[in-house]
């Protein structure tokens, strides 16, 4: 990772810390949604930085990348929301809620379908970003996307605790 990328990632992370300093958990749903939106935006910036570095993109290409990621995030948002609601219902059913127990099969199917749709969006992202790239850059892109995906899953899991 180049020094430029490290500096930019540090700036993003420091911005994250400053944005969340002093905020408690729970509270106002609007504030919670705002924090979620900030985390999504920061994640997108991290993706742009890491992918731009891996593919050695120029500034104009990085801007196009950012726009592509934004479009795909808009497609992911409703899927993520549906999966979250289904998972909450499954957790309620697992905790003994009889009303939620009636919809377990439907909610399991929603989660599985959502995961399949997310995988399709991942393929769409790779196809869009790898178009016209050399095999070496495609390999770098695949590795960066896999690493970022794992890092984001870990970061969001930590944020939920």
C-alpha positions in Angstrom: 0.0 0.0 0.0 1.5 3.4 -1.0 2.0 6.2 1.5 -0.7 8.2 -0.3 -3.3 5.5 0.2 -2.2 5.1 3.9 -2.5 8.8 4.5 -6.0 9.0 2.8 -7.2 5.9 4.8 -5.9 7.5 8.0 -7.8 10.7 7.2 -11.0 8.7 6.5 -10.6 6.8 9.8 -9.9 10.0 11.8 -12.9 11.5 10.2 -14.9 8.5 11.4 -13.7 8.9 14.9 -14.5 12.6 15.0 -17.9 12.0 13.5 -18.8 9.4 16.1 -17.1 11.0 19.2 -19.5 11.5 22.0 -22.4 9.7 20.4 -24.1 7.1 22.4 -25.8 3.9 21.3 -29.5 3.8 20.6 -31.3 7.0 20.9 -33.0 8.9 18.1 -33.8 6.6 15.1 -32.9 9.5 12.8 -29.5 9.9 14.4 -29.0 6.2 14.1 -29.8 6.2 10.4 -27.5 9.2 9.9 -24.6 7.3 11.6 -25.4 4.3 9.4 -25.3 6.4 6.3 -21.9 7.9 7.4 -20.5 4.4 7.9 -21.7 3.4 4.4 -20.1 6.5 2.9 -16.9 5.8 4.7 -16.9 2.2 3.5 -17.4 3.3 0.0 -14.4 5.7 0.3 -12.3 2.9 1.6 -13.3 0.7 -1.3 -12.5 3.6 -3.8 -9.0 4.1 -2.2 -8.1 0.4 -2.0 -9.3 -0.4 -5.5 -7.8 2.8 -7.0 -4.4 1.8 -5.4 -4.6 -1.8 -6.6 -5.5 -0.8 -10.2 -3.3 2.3 -10.2 -6.3 4.4 -11.3 -6.1 8.0 -12.3 -8.2 10.6 -10.5 -10.9 10.6 -13.2 -11.2 6.8 -13.1 -11.4 6.9 -9.3 -14.4 9.2 -9.6 -16.1 6.9 -12.1 -15.3 4.0 -9.6 -16.9 6.0 -6.8 -20.1 6.6 -8.9 -20.3 2.9 -9.9 -20.0 1.9 -6.2 -22.7 4.4 -5.3 -25.1 3.0 -7.8 -24.5 -0.6 -6.6 -24.9 0.5 -3.0 -28.3 1.8 -3.9 -29.2 -1.6 -5.2 -27.8 -3.3 -2.0 -29.6 -1.0 0.5 -33.1 -2.5 0.2 -31.7 -6.1 0.1 -29.7 -5.4 3.3 -32.8 -3.9 4.9 -35.0 -6.9 4.0 -32.4 -9.3 5.2 -32.0 -7.4 8.5 -35.7 -7.5 9.1 -35.8 -11.2 8.3 -32.9 -11.9 10.6 -34.5 -9.9 13.4 -37.6 -12.0 13.1 -35.6 -15.2 13.1 -33.8 -14.0 16.2 -37.2 -13.3 17.9 -38.4 -16.8 16.9 -35.2 -18.3 18.3 -35.8 -16.5 21.5 -39.3 -18.1 21.8 -41.6 -15.5 20.2 -44.5 -17.6 18.9 -45.7 -14.9 16.5 -42.3 -14.8 14.8 -42.1 -18.6 14.8 -45.0 -18.8 12.2 -42.8 -17.0 9.6 -39.5 -18.8 10.2 -39.5 -20.6 6.8 -40.4 -17.5 4.9 -37.7 -15.4 6.7 -35.1 -18.1 6.1 -35.9 -18.0 2.4 -35.7 -14.1 2.4 -32.2 -14.3 3.9 -31.0 -17.0 1.5 -32.5 -15.1 -1.5 -30.9 -11.9 -0.3 -27.5 -13.5 0.0 -27.9 -14.9 -3.6 -28.9 -11.4 -4.8 -25.9 -9.8 -3.0 -23.6 -12.4 -4.7 -25.1 -11.4 -8.0 -24.4 -7.7 -7.3 -20.8 -8.7 -6.3 -20.4 -10.3 -9.7 -21.9 -7.3 -11.4 -19.4 -5.1 -9.5 -16.4 -7.2 -10.5 -17.6 -7.3 -14.2 -18.0 -3.5 -14.3 -14.6 -2.8 -12.7 -12.6 -5.5 -14.5 -13.8 -4.5 -17.9 -10.8 -3.7 -20.1 -8.3 -4.6 -17.4 -5.3 -6.9 -17.8 -5.4 -10.4 -16.2 -2.9 -9.2 -13.6 -5.1 -6.2 -12.6 -8.2 -8.5 -12.6 -6.5 -10.7 -10.2 -5.5 -7.7 -8.0 -9.1 -6.5 -8.1 -10.5 -9.9 -7.1 -8.1 -10.0 -4.1 -8.8 -6.4 -3.1 -12.6 -7.0 -3.2 -12.3 -10.2 -1.2 -10.1 -8.5 1.4 -12.4 -5.4 1.6 -15.5 -7.6 1.9 -14.0 -9.5 4.8 -12.9 -6.3 6.5 -16.3 -4.7 6.1 -18.1 -7.7 7.5 -15.8 -7.6 10.6 -16.2 -3.9 11.0 -20.0 -3.9 10.8 -20.2 -6.9 13.2 -18.1 -5.0 15.7 -20.4 -2.0 15.3 -23.4 -4.0 16.2 -22.1 -5.2 19.5 
